[in-house]
Amino acid sequence: MRRHASIPALLMALGVFLMSAPALAFGVAQGKCLENNAAQKTIKIEVYDTNFGKETPYGHTTGIQNVFDVSNAKVGITPEPGDIVRIAFTLEGDTRKAAKVMNVSKQDLRKK
């Protein structure tokens, strides 16, 4: 009898988790670092698309430039202009708040 009582509780917990999952989602942007402003704690990138190929292993440029607030982000190897970066971020109003910044061109896992 106990088994039957735990099934609805399990289903209810699963439902609550699935409803809250979109709130935990991050956006991901990848592109060329144009500017790393340590004073303002921002990184400006030129966004790349996801059309990967042999000539363009990180994608093609879209021409879009975005600025990310990295004041509370975990940053791996500090990006310099020209480096390819991948940024996990959330949108808070018009501000892109970075959670993690990976310098793909200097710590590319595909090369290992």
PDB file as gemmi writes it, atoms N, CA and C in Angstrom:
CRYST1    1.000    1.000    1.000  90.00  90.00  90.00 P 1                      
ATOM      1  N   MET A   1       0.809  -1.193   0.000  1.00  0.00           N  
ATOM      2  CA  MET A   1       0.000   0.000   0.000  1.00  0.00           C  
ATOM      3  C   MET A   1       0.859   1.267   0.000  1.00  0.00           C  
ATOM      4  N   ARG A   2       2.003   1.227   0.632  1.00  0.00           N  
ATOM      5  CA  ARG A   2       2.871   2.401   0.673  1.00  0.00           C  
ATOM      6  C   ARG A   2       3.352   2.790  -0.720  1.00  0.00           C  
ATOM      7  N   ARG A   3       3.552   1.812  -1.573  1.00  0.00           N  
ATOM      8  CA  ARG A   3       4.032   2.085  -2.921  1.00  0.00           C  
ATOM      9  C   ARG A   3       3.041   2.969  -3.669  1.00  0.00           C  
ATOM     10  N   HIS A   4       1.758   2.734  -3.518  1.00  0.00           N  
ATOM     11  CA  HIS A   4       0.746   3.512  -4.218  1.00  0.00           C  
ATOM     12  C   HIS A   4       0.685   4.947  -3.706  1.00  0.00           C  
ATOM     13  N   ALA A   5       1.002   5.173  -2.458  1.00  0.00           N  
ATOM     14  CA  ALA A   5       0.968   6.520  -1.890  1.00  0.00           C  
ATOM     15  C   ALA A   5       2.164   7.350  -2.364  1.00  0.00           C  
ATOM     16  N   SER A   6       3.294   6.708  -2.655  1.00  0.00           N  
ATOM     17  CA  SER A   6       4.483   7.462  -3.047  1.00  0.00           C  
ATOM     18  C   SER A   6       4.461   7.859  -4.527  1.00  0.00           C  
ATOM     19  N   ILE A   7       3.705   7.175  -5.355  1.00  0.00           N  
ATOM     20  CA  ILE A   7       3.655   7.488  -6.782  1.00  0.00           C  
ATOM     21  C   ILE A   7       3.084   8.882  -7.041  1.00  0.00           C  
ATOM     22  N   PRO A   8       1.940   9.265  -6.433  1.00  0.00           N  
ATOM     23  CA  PRO A   8       1.441  10.636  -6.666  1.00  0.00           C  
ATOM     24  C   PRO A   8       2.419  11.704  -6.166  1.00  0.00           C  
ATOM     25  N   ALA A   9       3.078  11.436  -5.057  1.00  0.00           N  
ATOM     26  CA  ALA A   9       4.055  12.403  -4.541  1.00  0.00           C  
ATOM     27  C   ALA A   9       5.218  12.553  -5.506  1.00  0.00           C  
ATOM     28  N   LEU A  10       5.665  11.448  -6.072  1.00  0.00           N  
ATOM     29  CA  LEU A  10       6.755  11.485  -7.042  1.00  0.00           C  
ATOM     30  C   LEU A  10       6.332  12.237  -8.298  1.00  0.00           C  
ATOM     31  N   LEU A  11       5.128  11.977  -8.781  1.00  0.00           N  
ATOM     32  CA  LEU A  11       4.629  12.671  -9.965  1.00  0.00           C  
ATOM     33  C   LEU A  11       4.470  14.165  -9.708  1.00  0.00           C  
ATOM     34  N   MET A  12       4.032  14.525  -8.518  1.00  0.00           N  
ATOM     35  CA  MET A  12       3.876  15.938  -8.176  1.00  0.00           C  
ATOM     36  C   MET A  12       5.242  16.638  -8.138  1.00  0.00           C  
ATOM     37  N   ALA A  13       6.232  15.987  -7.547  1.00  0.00           N  
ATOM     38  CA  ALA A  13       7.581  16.571  -7.488  1.00  0.00           C  
ATOM     39  C   ALA A  13       8.161  16.727  -8.888  1.00  0.00           C  
ATOM     40  N   LEU A  14       7.951  15.738  -9.738  1.00  0.00           N  
ATOM     41  CA  LEU A  14       8.424  15.815 -11.117  1.00  0.00           C  
ATOM     42  C   LEU A  14       7.756  16.963 -11.863  1.00  0.00           C  
ATOM     43  N   GLY A  15       6.453  17.146 -11.654  1.00  0.00           N  
ATOM     44  CA  GLY A  15       5.727  18.244 -12.297  1.00  0.00           C  
ATOM     45  C   GLY A  15       6.238  19.603 -11.867  1.00  0.00           C  
ATOM     46  N   VAL A  16       6.508  19.771 -10.577  1.00  0.00           N  
ATOM     47  CA  VAL A  16       7.046  21.047 -10.080  1.00  0.00           C  
ATOM     48  C   VAL A  16       8.412  21.324 -10.691  1.00  0.00           C  
ATOM     49  N   PHE A  17       9.242  20.276 -10.791  1.00  0.00           N  
ATOM     50  CA  PHE A  17      10.570  20.452 -11.389  1.00  0.00           C  
ATOM     51  C   PHE A  17      10.463  20.857 -12.851  1.00  0.00           C  
ATOM     52  N   LEU A  18       9.606  20.195 -13.608  1.00  0.00           N  
ATOM     53  CA  LEU A  18       9.476  20.496 -15.031  1.00  0.00           C  
ATOM     54  C   LEU A  18       8.911  21.894 -15.268  1.00  0.00           C  
ATOM     55  N   MET A  19       8.069  22.372 -14.373  1.00  0.00           N  
ATOM     56  CA  MET A  19       7.507  23.715 -14.527  1.00  0.00           C  
ATOM     57  C   MET A  19       8.546  24.786 -14.202  1.00  0.00           C  
ATOM     58  N   SER A  20       9.479  24.476 -13.315  1.00  0.00           N  
ATOM     59  CA  SER A  20      10.488  25.470 -12.943  1.00  0.00           C  
ATOM     60  C   SER A  20      11.733  25.396 -13.821  1.00  0.00           C  
ATOM     61  N   ALA A  21      11.866  24.375 -14.645  1.00  0.00           N  
ATOM     62  CA  ALA A  21      13.065  24.202 -15.482  1.00  0.00           C  
ATOM     63  C   ALA A  21      13.332  25.386 -16.408  1.00  0.00           C  
ATOM     64  N   PRO A  22      12.321  25.998 -17.068  1.00  0.00           N  
ATOM     65  CA  PRO A  22      12.627  27.137 -17.929  1.00  0.00           C  
ATOM     66  C   PRO A  22      13.256  28.316 -17.179  1.00  0.00           C  
ATOM     67  N   ALA A  23      12.959  28.471 -15.918  1.00  0.00           N  
ATOM     68  CA  ALA A  23      13.550  29.556 -15.138  1.00  0.00           C  
ATOM     69  C   ALA A  23      15.031  29.324 -14.900  1.00  0.00           C  
ATOM     70  N   LEU A  24      15.472  28.083 -14.999  1.00  0.00           N  
ATOM     71  CA  LEU A  24      16.874  27.757 -14.771  1.00  0.00           C  
ATOM     72  C   LEU A  24      17.698  27.763 -16.055  1.00  0.00           C  
ATOM     73  N   ALA A  25      17.060  28.008 -17.181  1.00  0.00           N  
ATOM     74  CA  ALA A  25      17.731  27.925 -18.477  1.00  0.00           C  
ATOM     75  C   ALA A  25      18.635  29.128 -18.727  1.00  0.00           C  
ATOM     76  N   PHE A  26      19.755  28.869 -19.363  1.00  0.00           N  
ATOM     77  CA  PHE A  26      20.691  29.897 -19.754  1.00  0.00           C  
ATOM     78  C   PHE A  26      20.710  29.997 -21.271  1.00  0.00           C  
ATOM     79  N   GLY A  27      20.969  31.192 -21.769  1.00  0.00           N  
ATOM     80  CA  GLY A  27      21.263  31.366 -23.173  1.00  0.00           C  
ATOM     81  C   GLY A  27      22.753  31.177 -23.369  1.00  0.00           C  
ATOM     82  N   VAL A  28      23.152  30.827 -24.568  1.00  0.00           N  
ATOM     83  CA  VAL A  28      24.574  30.645 -24.868  1.00  0.00           C  
ATOM     84  C   VAL A  28      24.903  31.425 -26.126  1.00  0.00           C  
ATOM     85  N   ALA A  29      25.965  32.203 -26.059  1.00  0.00           N  
ATOM     86  CA  ALA A  29      26.440  32.960 -27.216  1.00  0.00           C  
ATOM     87  C   ALA A  29      27.908  32.620 -27.429  1.00  0.00           C  
ATOM     88  N   GLN A  30      28.293  32.557 -28.691  1.00  0.00           N  
ATOM     89  CA  GLN A  30      29.682  32.298 -29.037  1.00  0.00           C  
ATOM     90  C   GLN A  30      30.097  33.286 -30.107  1.00  0.00           C  
ATOM     91  N   GLY A  31      31.314  33.779 -29.999  1.00  0.00           N  
ATOM     92  CA  GLY A  31      31.800  34.708 -31.005  1.00  0.00           C  
ATOM     93  C   GLY A  31      33.178  35.234 -30.683  1.00  0.00           C  
ATOM     94  N   LYS A  32      33.604  36.198 -31.497  1.00  0.00           N  
ATOM     95  CA  LYS A  32      34.933  36.791 -31.353  1.00  0.00           C  
ATOM     96  C   LYS A  32      34.882  37.926 -30.352  1.00  0.00           C  
ATOM     97  N   CYS A  33      35.801  37.908 -29.396  1.00  0.00           N  
ATOM     98  CA  CYS A  33      35.902  38.975 -28.407  1.00  0.00           C  
ATOM     99  C   CYS A  33      36.409  40.242 -29.105  1.00  0.00           C  
ATOM    100  N   LEU A  34      35.635  41.310 -28.988  1.00  0.00           N  
ATOM    101  CA  LEU A  34      36.036  42.596 -29.550  1.00  0.00           C  
ATOM    102  C   LEU A  34      36.667  43.487 -28.495  1.00  0.00           C  
ATOM    103  N   GLU A  35      36.166  43.346 -27.255  1.00  0.00           N  
ATOM    104  CA  GLU A  35      36.661  44.205 -26.171  1.00  0.00           C  
ATOM    105  C   GLU A  35      36.404  43.525 -24.836  1.00  0.00           C  
ATOM    106  N   ASN A  36      37.403  43.537 -23.964  1.00  0.00           N  
ATOM    107  CA  ASN A  36      37.260  43.056 -22.603  1.00  0.00           C  
ATOM    108  C   ASN A  36      37.566  44.243 -21.688  1.00  0.00           C  
ATOM    109  N   ASN A  37      36.522  44.877 -21.173  1.00  0.00           N  
ATOM    110  CA  ASN A  37      36.674  46.073 -20.357  1.00  0.00           C  
ATOM    111  C   ASN A  37      36.678  45.673 -18.886  1.00  0.00           C  
ATOM    112  N   ALA A  38      37.870  45.592 -18.289  1.00  0.00           N  
ATOM    113  CA  ALA A  38      38.001  45.174 -16.899  1.00  0.00           C  
ATOM    114  C   ALA A  38      37.417  46.207 -15.945  1.00  0.00           C  
ATOM    115  N   ALA A  39      37.498  47.485 -16.276  1.00  0.00           N  
ATOM    116  CA  ALA A  39      36.977  48.540 -15.397  1.00  0.00           C  
ATOM    117  C   ALA A  39      35.454  48.471 -15.283  1.00  0.00           C  
ATOM    118  N   GLN A  40      34.774  48.259 -16.415  1.00  0.00           N  
ATOM    119  CA  GLN A  40      33.315  48.170 -16.411  1.00  0.00           C  
ATOM    120  C   GLN A  40      32.820  46.742 -16.223  1.00  0.00           C  
ATOM    121  N   LYS A  41      33.737  45.780 -16.220  1.00  0.00           N  
ATOM    122  CA  LYS A  41      33.420  44.355 -16.097  1.00  0.00           C  
ATOM    123  C   LYS A  41      32.434  43.914 -17.176  1.00  0.00           C  
ATOM    124  N   THR A  42      32.797  44.213 -18.422  1.00  0.00           N  
ATOM    125  CA  THR A  42      31.982  43.815 -19.570  1.00  0.00           C  
ATOM    126  C   THR A  42      32.869  43.187 -20.637  1.00  0.00           C  
ATOM    127  N   ILE A  43      32.247  42.342 -21.443  1.00  0.00           N  
ATOM    128  CA  ILE A  43      32.897  41.764 -22.611  1.00  0.00           C  
ATOM    129  C   ILE A  43      31.979  42.003 -23.798  1.00  0.00           C  
ATOM    130  N   LYS A  44      32.556  42.538 -24.874  1.00  0.00           N  
ATOM    131  CA  LYS A  44      31.810  42.781 -26.105  1.00  0.00           C  
ATOM    132  C   LYS A  44      32.263  41.751 -27.123  1.00  0.00           C  
ATOM    133  N   ILE A  45      31.285  41.053 -27.734  1.00  0.00           N  
ATOM    134  CA  ILE A  45      31.632  40.044 -28.735  1.00  0.00           C  
ATOM    135  C   ILE A  45      30.859  40.273 -30.023  1.00  0.00           C  
ATOM    136  N   GLU A  46      31.431  39.762 -31.106  1.00  0.00           N  
ATOM    137  CA  GLU A  46      30.729  39.678 -32.378  1.00  0.00           C  
ATOM    138  C   GLU A  46      30.197  38.249 -32.454  1.00  0.00           C  
ATOM    139  N   VAL A  47      28.889  38.097 -32.456  1.00  0.00           N  
ATOM    140  CA  VAL A  47      28.234  36.791 -32.338  1.00  0.00           C  
ATOM    141  C   VAL A  47      28.411  35.969 -33.612  1.00  0.00           C  
ATOM    142  N   TYR A  48      28.689  34.681 -33.440  1.00  0.00           N  
ATOM    143  CA  TYR A  48      28.793  33.726 -34.535  1.00  0.00           C  
ATOM    144  C   TYR A  48      27.547  32.849 -34.561  1.00  0.00           C  
ATOM    145  N   ASP A  49      27.237  32.290 -35.742  1.00  0.00           N  
ATOM    146  CA  ASP A  49      26.111  31.358 -35.844  1.00  0.00           C  
ATOM    147  C   ASP A  49      26.606  29.931 -35.567  1.00  0.00           C  
ATOM    148  N   THR A  50      25.738  28.948 -35.789  1.00  0.00           N  
ATOM    149  CA  THR A  50      26.101  27.558 -35.507  1.00  0.00           C  
ATOM    150  C   THR A  50      26.358  26.748 -36.771  1.00  0.00           C  
ATOM    151  N   ASN A  51      26.690  27.405 -37.864  1.00  0.00           N  
ATOM    152  CA  ASN A  51      27.031  26.710 -39.111  1.00  0.00           C  
ATOM    153  C   ASN A  51      28.525  26.393 -39.100  1.00  0.00           C  
ATOM    154  N   PHE A  52      28.881  25.292 -38.439  1.00  0.00           N  
ATOM    155  CA  PHE A  52      30.279  24.902 -38.301  1.00  0.00           C  
ATOM    156  C   PHE A  52      30.756  24.179 -39.549  1.00  0.00           C  
ATOM    157  N   GLY A  53      32.020  24.329 -39.860  1.00  0.00           N  
ATOM    158  CA  GLY A  53      32.622  23.650 -40.997  1.00  0.00           C  
ATOM    159  C   GLY A  53      34.126  23.590 -40.818  1.00  0.00           C  
ATOM    160  N   LYS A  54      34.804  22.987 -41.794  1.00  0.00           N  
ATOM    161  CA  LYS A  54      36.259  22.881 -41.698  1.00  0.00           C  
ATOM    162  C   LYS A  54      36.932  24.245 -41.744  1.00  0.00           C  
ATOM    163  N   GLU A  55      36.421  25.137 -42.578  1.00  0.00           N  
ATOM    164  CA  GLU A  55      36.998  26.476 -42.680  1.00  0.00           C  
ATOM    165  C   GLU A  55      36.528  27.382 -41.539  1.00  0.00           C  
ATOM    166  N   THR A  56      35.365  27.088 -40.986  1.00  0.00           N  
ATOM    167  CA  THR A  56      34.795  27.910 -39.908  1.00  0.00           C  
ATOM    168  C   THR A  56      34.404  27.006 -38.731  1.00  0.00           C  
ATOM    169  N   PRO A  57      35.386  26.542 -37.948  1.00  0.00           N  
ATOM    170  CA  PRO A  57      35.085  25.601 -36.866  1.00  0.00           C  
ATOM    171  C   PRO A  57      34.251  26.207 -35.735  1.00  0.00           C  
ATOM    172  N   TYR A  58      34.178  27.523 -35.653  1.00  0.00           N  
ATOM    173  CA  TYR A  58      33.402  28.180 -34.599  1.00  0.00           C  
ATOM    174  C   TYR A  58      32.134  28.832 -35.138  1.00  0.00           C  
ATOM    175  N   GLY A  59      31.852  28.685 -36.419  1.00  0.00           N  
ATOM    176  CA  GLY A  59      30.675  29.281 -37.037  1.00  0.00           C  
ATOM    177  C   GLY A  59      31.044  30.496 -37.860  1.00  0.00           C  
ATOM    178  N   HIS A  60      30.023  31.078 -38.499  1.00  0.00           N  
ATOM    179  CA  HIS A  60      30.194  32.278 -39.321  1.00  0.00           C  
ATOM    180  C   HIS A  60      29.760  33.504 -38.526  1.00  0.00           C  
ATOM    181  N   THR A  61      30.372  34.623 -38.807  1.00  0.00           N  
ATOM    182  CA  THR A  61      29.985  35.860 -38.131  1.00  0.00           C  
ATOM    183  C   THR A  61      28.583  36.278 -38.579  1.00  0.00           C  
ATOM    184  N   THR A  62      27.810  36.809 -37.629  1.00  0.00           N  
ATOM    185  CA  THR A  62      26.462  37.291 -37.941  1.00  0.00           C  
ATOM    186  C   THR A  62      26.434  38.806 -38.086  1.00  0.00           C  
ATOM    187  N   GLY A  63      27.503  39.465 -37.677  1.00  0.00           N  
ATOM    188  CA  GLY A  63      27.542  40.923 -37.714  1.00  0.00           C  
ATOM    189  C   GLY A  63      26.908  41.566 -36.482  1.00  0.00           C  
ATOM    190  N   ILE A  64      26.309  40.750 -35.617  1.00  0.00           N  
ATOM    191  CA  ILE A  64      25.671  41.262 -34.394  1.00  0.00           C  
ATOM    192  C   ILE A  64      26.723  41.394 -33.309  1.00  0.00           C  
ATOM    193  N   GLN A  65      26.703  42.514 -32.609  1.00  0.00           N  
ATOM    194  CA  GLN A  65      27.609  42.734 -31.487  1.00  0.00           C  
ATOM    195  C   GLN A  65      26.790  42.828 -30.209  1.00  0.00           C  
ATOM    196  N   ASN A  66      27.191  42.055 -29.192  1.00  0.00           N  
ATOM    197  CA  ASN A  66      26.514  42.061 -27.897  1.00  0.00           C  
ATOM    198  C   ASN A  66      27.510  42.349 -26.792  1.00  0.00           C  
ATOM    199  N   VAL A  67      27.029  43.004 -25.745  1.00  0.00           N  
ATOM    200  CA  VAL A  67      27.834  43.302 -24.566  1.00  0.00           C  
ATOM    201  C   VAL A  67      27.279  42.490 -23.398  1.00  0.00           C  
ATOM    202  N   PHE A  68      28.162  41.850 -22.646  1.00  0.00           N  
ATOM    203  CA  PHE A  68      27.778  41.006 -21.519  1.00  0.00           C  
ATOM    204  C   PHE A  68      28.389  41.544 -20.236  1.00  0.00           C  
ATOM    205  N   ASP A  69      27.591  41.581 -19.183  1.00  0.00           N  
ATOM    206  CA  ASP A  69      28.053  41.963 -17.848  1.00  0.00           C  
ATOM    207  C   ASP A  69      28.701  40.727 -17.230  1.00  0.00           C  
ATOM    208  N   VAL A  70      29.994  40.794 -16.948  1.00  0.00           N  
ATOM    209  CA  VAL A  70      30.711  39.648 -16.394  1.00  0.00           C  
ATOM    210  C   VAL A  70      31.124  39.879 -14.941  1.00  0.00           C  
ATOM    211  N   SER A  71      30.448  40.799 -14.266  1.00  0.00           N  
ATOM    212  CA  SER A  71      30.824  41.144 -12.895  1.00  0.00           C  
ATOM    213  C   SER A  71      30.687  39.967 -11.933  1.00  0.00           C  
ATOM    214  N   ASN A  72      29.746  39.056 -12.164  1.00  0.00           N  
ATOM    215  CA  ASN A  72      29.557  37.901 -11.284  1.00  0.00           C  
ATOM    216  C   ASN A  72      29.826  36.578 -11.996  1.00  0.00           C  
ATOM    217  N   ALA A  73      30.482  36.620 -13.139  1.00  0.00           N  
ATOM    218  CA  ALA A  73      30.690  35.421 -13.953  1.00  0.00           C  
ATOM    219  C   ALA A  73      31.949  34.663 -13.531  1.00  0.00           C  
ATOM    220  N   LYS A  74      31.900  33.357 -13.763  1.00  0.00           N  
ATOM    221  CA  LYS A  74      33.101  32.530 -13.632  1.00  0.00           C  
ATOM    222  C   LYS A  74      33.812  32.596 -14.971  1.00  0.00           C  
ATOM    223  N   VAL A  75      35.037  33.087 -14.969  1.00  0.00           N  
ATOM    224  CA  VAL A  75      35.793  33.276 -16.205  1.00  0.00           C  
ATOM    225  C   VAL A  75      36.997  32.345 -16.182  1.00  0.00           C  
ATOM    226  N   GLY A  76      37.148  31.547 -17.238  1.00  0.00           N  
ATOM    227  CA  GLY A  76      38.314  30.665 -17.349  1.00  0.00           C  
ATOM    228  C   GLY A  76      39.542  31.499 -17.678  1.00  0.00           C  
ATOM    229  N   ILE A  77      40.142  31.246 -18.815  1.00  0.00           N  
ATOM    230  CA  ILE A  77      41.288  32.038 -19.272  1.00  0.00           C  
ATOM    231  C   ILE A  77      40.753  33.382 -19.762  1.00  0.00           C  
ATOM    232  N   THR A  78      41.305  34.465 -19.250  1.00  0.00           N  
ATOM    233  CA  THR A  78      40.823  35.806 -19.588  1.00  0.00           C  
ATOM    234  C   THR A  78      40.905  36.045 -21.087  1.00  0.00           C  
ATOM    235  N   PRO A  79      39.759  36.396 -21.710  1.00  0.00           N  
ATOM    236  CA  PRO A  79      39.779  36.621 -23.157  1.00  0.00           C  
ATOM    237  C   PRO A  79      40.419  37.950 -23.530  1.00  0.00           C  
ATOM    238  N   GLU A  80      41.072  37.931 -24.673  1.00  0.00           N  
ATOM    239  CA  GLU A  80      41.664  39.129 -25.257  1.00  0.00           C  
ATOM    240  C   GLU A  80      40.974  39.376 -26.593  1.00  0.00           C  
ATOM    241  N   PRO A  81      41.011  40.606 -27.103  1.00  0.00           N  
ATOM    242  CA  PRO A  81      40.413  40.857 -28.415  1.00  0.00           C  
ATOM    243  C   PRO A  81      40.964  39.895 -29.465  1.00  0.00           C  
ATOM    244  N   GLY A  82      40.047  39.300 -30.229  1.00  0.00           N  
ATOM    245  CA  GLY A  82      40.413  38.330 -31.245  1.00  0.00           C  
ATOM    246  C   GLY A  82      40.177  36.889 -30.816  1.00  0.00           C  
ATOM    247  N   ASP A  83      40.109  36.627 -29.513  1.00  0.00           N  
ATOM    248  CA  ASP A  83      39.840  35.276 -29.019  1.00  0.00           C  
ATOM    249  C   ASP A  83      38.380  34.906 -29.258  1.00  0.00           C  
ATOM    250  N   ILE A  84      38.124  33.615 -29.428  1.00  0.00           N  
ATOM    251  CA  ILE A  84      36.760  33.099 -29.547  1.00  0.00           C  
ATOM    252  C   ILE A  84      36.302  32.723 -28.140  1.00  0.00           C  
ATOM    253  N   VAL A  85      35.130  33.238 -27.747  1.00  0.00           N  
ATOM    254  CA  VAL A  85      34.594  32.962 -26.417  1.00  0.00           C  
ATOM    255  C   VAL A  85      33.200  32.358 -26.521  1.00  0.00           C  
ATOM    256  N   ARG A  86      32.839  31.589 -25.503  1.00  0.00           N  
ATOM    257  CA  ARG A  86      31.488  31.053 -25.357  1.00  0.00           C  
ATOM    258  C   ARG A  86      30.985  31.526 -24.009  1.00  0.00           C  
ATOM    259  N   ILE A  87      29.799  32.148 -24.000  1.00  0.00           N  
ATOM    260  CA  ILE A  87      29.264  32.760 -22.789  1.00  0.00           C  
ATOM    261  C   ILE A  87      27.881  32.189 -22.490  1.00  0.00           C  
ATOM    262  N   ALA A  88      27.709  31.666 -21.273  1.00  0.00           N  
ATOM    263  CA  ALA A  88      26.391  31.266 -20.775  1.00  0.00           C  
ATOM    264  C   ALA A  88      25.848  32.463 -20.007  1.00  0.00           C  
ATOM    265  N   PHE A  89      24.616  32.883 -20.331  1.00  0.00           N  
ATOM    266  CA  PHE A  89      24.095  34.115 -19.746  1.00  0.00           C  
ATOM    267  C   PHE A  89      22.590  34.036 -19.509  1.00  0.00           C  
ATOM    268  N   THR A  90      22.104  34.973 -18.706  1.00  0.00           N  
ATOM    269  CA  THR A  90      20.670  35.166 -18.514  1.00  0.00           C  
ATOM    270  C   THR A  90      20.347  36.605 -18.887  1.00  0.00           C  
ATOM    271  N   LEU A  91      19.111  36.831 -19.289  1.00  0.00           N  
ATOM    272  CA  LEU A  91      18.653  38.185 -19.594  1.00  0.00           C  
ATOM    273  C   LEU A  91      17.934  38.741 -18.378  1.00  0.00           C  
ATOM    274  N   GLU A  92      18.357  39.902 -17.941  1.00  0.00           N  
ATOM    275  CA  GLU A  92      17.684  40.621 -16.861  1.00  0.00           C  
ATOM    276  C   GLU A  92      17.343  41.994 -17.414  1.00  0.00           C  
ATOM    277  N   GLY A  93      16.126  42.129 -17.918  1.00  0.00           N  
ATOM    278  CA  GLY A  93      15.738  43.351 -18.615  1.00  0.00           C  
ATOM    279  C   GLY A  93      16.478  43.411 -19.940  1.00  0.00           C  
ATOM    280  N   ASP A  94      17.234  44.476 -20.149  1.00  0.00           N  
ATOM    281  CA  ASP A  94      18.038  44.620 -21.368  1.00  0.00           C  
ATOM    282  C   ASP A  94      19.487  44.198 -21.162  1.00  0.00           C  
ATOM    283  N   THR A  95      19.820  43.746 -19.951  1.00  0.00           N  
ATOM    284  CA  THR A  95      21.199  43.403 -19.613  1.00  0.00           C  
ATOM    285  C   THR A  95      21.431  41.905 -19.749  1.00  0.00           C  
ATOM    286  N   ARG A  96      22.519  41.555 -20.408  1.00  0.00           N  
ATOM    287  CA  ARG A  96      22.929  40.154 -20.513  1.00  0.00           C  
ATOM    288  C   ARG A  96      23.934  39.889 -19.400  1.00  0.00           C  
ATOM    289  N   LYS A  97      23.513  39.127 -18.388  1.00  0.00           N  
ATOM    290  CA  LYS A  97      24.356  38.811 -17.229  1.00  0.00           C  
ATOM    291  C   LYS A  97      25.029  37.467 -17.470  1.00  0.00           C  
ATOM    292  N   ALA A  98      26.335  37.481 -17.636  1.00  0.00           N  
ATOM    293  CA  ALA A  98      27.084  36.254 -17.890  1.00  0.00           C  
ATOM    294  C   ALA A  98      27.218  35.450 -16.606  1.00  0.00           C  
ATOM    295  N   ALA A  99      27.067  34.130 -16.730  1.00  0.00           N  
ATOM    296  CA  ALA A  99      27.294  33.228 -15.608  1.00  0.00           C  
ATOM    297  C   ALA A  99      28.662  32.560 -15.754  1.00  0.00           C  
ATOM    298  N   LYS A 100      29.000  32.187 -16.998  1.00  0.00           N  
ATOM    299  CA  LYS A 100      30.293  31.550 -17.268  1.00  0.00           C  
ATOM    300  C   LYS A 100      30.839  32.051 -18.591  1.00  0.00           C  
ATOM    301  N   VAL A 101      32.152  32.228 -18.635  1.00  0.00           N  
ATOM    302  CA  VAL A 101      32.839  32.655 -19.857  1.00  0.00           C  
ATOM    303  C   VAL A 101      33.977  31.672 -20.121  1.00  0.00           C  
ATOM    304  N   MET A 102      33.936  31.049 -21.306  1.00  0.00           N  
ATOM    305  CA  MET A 102      34.993  30.114 -21.697  1.00  0.00           C  
ATOM    306  C   MET A 102      35.743  30.680 -22.890  1.00  0.00           C  
ATOM    307  N   ASN A 103      37.028  30.765 -22.769  1.00  0.00           N  
ATOM    308  CA  ASN A 103      37.876  31.213 -23.870  1.00  0.00           C  
ATOM    309  C   ASN A 103      38.142  29.996 -24.747  1.00  0.00           C  
ATOM    310  N   VAL A 104      37.306  29.804 -25.752  1.00  0.00           N  
ATOM    311  CA  VAL A 104      37.340  28.601 -26.585  1.00  0.00           C  
ATOM    312  C   VAL A 104      38.648  28.492 -27.356  1.00  0.00           C  
ATOM    313  N   SER A 105      39.169  29.588 -27.861  1.00  0.00           N  
ATOM    314  CA  SER A 105      40.377  29.518 -28.685  1.00  0.00           C  
ATOM    315  C   SER A 105      41.609  29.136 -27.873  1.00  0.00           C  
ATOM    316  N   LYS A 106      41.591  29.346 -26.563  1.00  0.00           N  
ATOM    317  CA  LYS A 106      42.757  29.005 -25.741  1.00  0.00           C  
ATOM    318  C   LYS A 106      42.549  27.770 -24.878  1.00  0.00           C  
ATOM    319  N   GLN A 107      41.316  27.287 -24.767  1.00  0.00           N  
ATOM    320  CA  GLN A 107      41.086  26.069 -23.987  1.00  0.00           C  
ATOM    321  C   GLN A 107      40.099  25.165 -24.721  1.00  0.00           C  
ATOM    322  N   ASP A 108      40.297  25.017 -26.013  1.00  0.00           N  
ATOM    323  CA  ASP A 108      39.415  24.221 -26.847  1.00  0.00           C  
ATOM    324  C   ASP A 108      39.572  22.740 -26.508  1.00  0.00           C  
ATOM    325  N   LEU A 109      38.480  22.130 -26.049  1.00  0.00           N  
ATOM    326  CA  LEU A 109      38.511  20.730 -25.646  1.00  0.00           C  
ATOM    327  C   LEU A 109      38.565  19.786 -26.837  1.00  0.00           C  
ATOM    328  N   ARG A 110      38.215  20.268 -28.028  1.00  0.00           N  
ATOM    329  CA  ARG A 110      38.243  19.400 -29.208  1.00  0.00           C  
ATOM    330  C   ARG A 110      39.658  19.044 -29.610  1.00  0.00           C  
ATOM    331  N   LYS A 111      40.652  19.804 -29.171  1.00  0.00           N  
ATOM    332  CA  LYS A 111      42.031  19.557 -29.559  1.00  0.00           C  
ATOM    333  C   LYS A 111      42.673  18.457 -28.724  1.00  0.00           C  
ATOM    334  N   LYS A 112      41.999  18.032 -27.649  1.00  0.00           N  
ATOM    335  CA  LYS A 112      42.569  17.009 -26.762  1.00  0.00           C  
ATOM    336  C   LYS A 112      42.241  15.628 -27.239  1.00  0.00           C  
TER     337      LYS A 112                                                      
END                                                                             
